[in-house]
């Protein structure tokens, strides 16, 4: 139950939701996520840390760059169902369609 609650809390913010939807299209550098969200780097870092804490995203460092991608760990039965339903419901959302990765 706690796993589902963590996922729901992490996705309860519009910017984190936009970030996770953008990552459906593949791995992105933090600078790309910053540009997509139009927020300060520190704010984006906090949002990504919350998503990472909920095990929705993974990160890797390559030189000076940090890249984020959807985590394989979220594919547990309950969390996977929540995200699949969410992504399906958001496919036609005009606010998120500007991201281009939904």
JOMOUR-V367106 format. One record per residue. D_LAST is the distance of its C-alpha to the last C-alpha in whole Angstrom. Layout:
d_last = (D_LAST,D_LAST)
This chain:
d_last = (28,27,24,22,24,23,19,19,21,19,16,18,17,15,15,14,11,10,11,10,6,7,9,7,7,11,14,14,18,18,19,16,15,18,17,13,15,18,20,23,23,25,23,20,22,23,19,18,22,21,18,20,23,21,20,16,16,19,20,23,25,26,29,28,24,22,19,16,14,13,17,18,20,18,18,21,22,21,19,17,17,16,13,12,13,11,8,9,11,8,6,9,9,11,11,7,6,9,7,6,4,0)
